[in-house]
Amino acid sequence: MNIINEQPQITEIRLTPQPAYKDSVLECLAKVKDEQLDSIKLHYTWFVNGIKRKNDHYKLSGFSEDDVVRCSVMAEDISHQLSSAKTMSTQIETAPVMTKAMSQLLSGLGVETDIAHTLRLQEQGPGAITGYTITETAAAGTQELIVVLFGLMFLTVLNANLLLRYHLKRKTA
């Protein structure tokens, strides 16, 4: 009986997130077909604008707008047989511009903005809005309403804090 070890095959490759921006951390994800998947080692080669980057990891960051990023992956099995390389490219997009009011509001809250993360949340809809990411809407007056609501919530928490301090002070006196 002859056992033949076939070389591994990369069946799919994908770059995430899409779209990618200059502050994105790109991940090059590959699906591999082989008899012994647990012994597969993946070799990554990254190119930015045609220039090879020194990185054999599935993640890469540090881009500029309009960069063309390419990831090439090869799989190696336990007998050191290599698959053919599979490649995928993406272009780093220009980040959307926030309004001056939204920028001031976010910086006033001490928030560092991650454009790619914010856009992923926007795609998920209103339920994905968190305490540190506020989405902008096209409707006039909505931004003012959001600021007023945050202000009212802040005043409510401040009032509760003052009342608790007052009652604790009276009990200890």
C-alpha positions in Angstrom: 0.0 0.0 0.0 1.4 3.4 -1.1 0.4 6.5 0.9 0.7 9.6 -1.1 0.9 12.9 0.7 -0.8 15.6 -1.4 0.3 19.1 -1.1 -2.1 21.5 0.8 -4.4 23.7 -1.1 -5.5 27.2 -0.2 -9.2 27.3 -1.2 -10.0 30.9 -0.3 -8.3 34.1 0.8 -9.9 37.2 2.2 -8.7 40.6 3.5 -10.6 42.2 6.3 -11.9 44.7 7.2 -13.5 46.0 4.0 -13.3 48.8 3.3 -9.9 49.5 4.8 -8.6 52.9 6.0 -5.2 54.1 7.0 -5.8 53.2 10.7 -7.1 49.7 9.9 -5.4 46.6 10.9 -5.7 44.3 7.8 -6.1 40.6 8.4 -5.3 38.1 5.6 -7.5 35.1 6.3 -7.0 31.8 4.4 -9.0 28.6 4.2 -6.8 25.5 3.7 -7.6 22.0 2.5 -5.3 19.2 3.7 -5.4 15.8 5.3 -3.6 17.1 8.4 -4.9 20.6 9.0 -3.4 20.8 12.5 0.2 20.6 11.1 -0.3 23.3 8.5 1.9 26.4 8.7 0.9 29.5 6.7 3.4 31.8 5.1 2.3 35.4 4.5 4.0 37.9 2.2 2.7 41.5 2.2 3.2 44.1 -0.4 2.3 47.8 -0.1 2.4 49.7 -3.4 4.4 46.8 -4.9 7.1 47.0 -2.2 7.6 43.9 0.0 7.1 44.4 3.7 9.0 42.4 6.3 6.2 40.6 7.9 5.3 36.9 8.1 2.2 37.4 10.1 -1.5 37.4 9.1 -2.0 41.0 10.3 -0.5 44.2 8.9 -1.1 47.9 9.7 0.5 51.3 9.0 -1.0 52.5 5.8 -1.5 55.7 4.0 -4.5 56.7 2.0 -4.7 55.2 -1.5 -2.0 52.5 -0.7 -2.6 49.3 -2.7 -2.0 46.4 -0.2 -1.6 42.8 -1.4 -1.3 39.7 0.7 0.0 36.4 -0.6 -0.4 33.2 1.3 1.2 29.8 0.9 0.5 26.7 3.1 3.2 24.2 4.1 2.4 20.8 5.5 4.3 18.5 7.8 6.4 17.1 4.9 7.4 20.6 3.9 5.2 20.5 0.7 4.1 24.0 -0.3 0.8 25.0 -1.8 0.7 27.4 -4.7 0.4 31.0 -3.5 -3.0 32.6 -3.3 -3.1 36.5 -3.5 -5.7 39.2 -2.7 -5.4 43.0 -2.9 -7.3 46.0 -1.6 -6.9 49.7 -1.8 -6.8 51.9 1.3 -9.6 54.3 1.1 -9.9 57.9 2.0 -11.5 58.2 5.4 -14.9 60.0 5.6 -14.6 63.5 7.1 -16.5 64.1 10.3 -18.2 67.4 10.8 -16.5 69.9 13.0 -19.2 69.7 15.6 -18.9 65.9 15.9 -15.1 66.1 16.1 -15.3 68.6 18.9 -17.9 66.5 20.8 -15.8 63.4 20.5 -12.6 65.1 21.5 -14.4 66.8 24.4 -15.4 63.4 25.6 -11.7 62.2 25.4 -12.5 59.8 22.6 -9.9 58.6 20.1 -11.7 57.9 16.8 -11.1 54.7 14.9 -12.8 55.3 11.6 -13.0 51.7 10.4 -14.6 50.7 13.8 -17.0 53.6 13.6 -18.1 52.7 10.1 -18.6 49.0 11.0 -20.9 50.1 13.9 -22.8 52.4 11.5 -23.4 49.5 9.2 -25.0 47.5 12.1 -27.6 50.2 12.7 -28.7 52.2 15.7 -28.4 49.3 18.2 -24.6 49.3 17.7 -24.1 52.8 19.0 -21.9 52.7 22.2 -20.9 55.2 24.8 -17.7 56.1 23.0 -18.9 56.1 19.4 -21.6 58.5 18.3 -22.9 58.2 14.8 -23.8 61.2 12.7 -27.2 61.4 11.0 -28.4 63.5 8.1 -31.5 64.8 9.8 -31.2 68.4 10.9 -31.5 69.0 14.6 -30.6 65.4 15.6 -27.1 66.3 16.8 -28.5 69.0 19.1 -31.0 66.5 20.5 -28.2 64.0 21.2 -26.1 66.7 23.0 -29.2 67.8 25.0 -29.9 64.2 26.0 -26.3 63.5 27.1 -26.4 66.8 29.1 -29.6 65.8 30.8 -28.2 62.4 31.7 -25.1 64.0 33.1 -27.1 66.4 35.2 -29.3 63.5 36.5 -26.2 61.5 37.6 -24.7 64.6 39.1 -27.9 65.3 41.0 -28.1 61.8 42.3 -24.5 62.0 43.4 -25.1 65.2 45.3 -28.2 63.8 47.0 -26.4 60.7 48.1 -23.6 62.8 49.5 -26.0 65.0 51.4 -27.9 62.0 52.9 -24.6 60.3 53.9 -23.3 63.5 55.5 -26.6 63.9 57.5 -26.4 60.3 58.7 -22.8 60.6 59.9 -23.3 63.9 61.6 
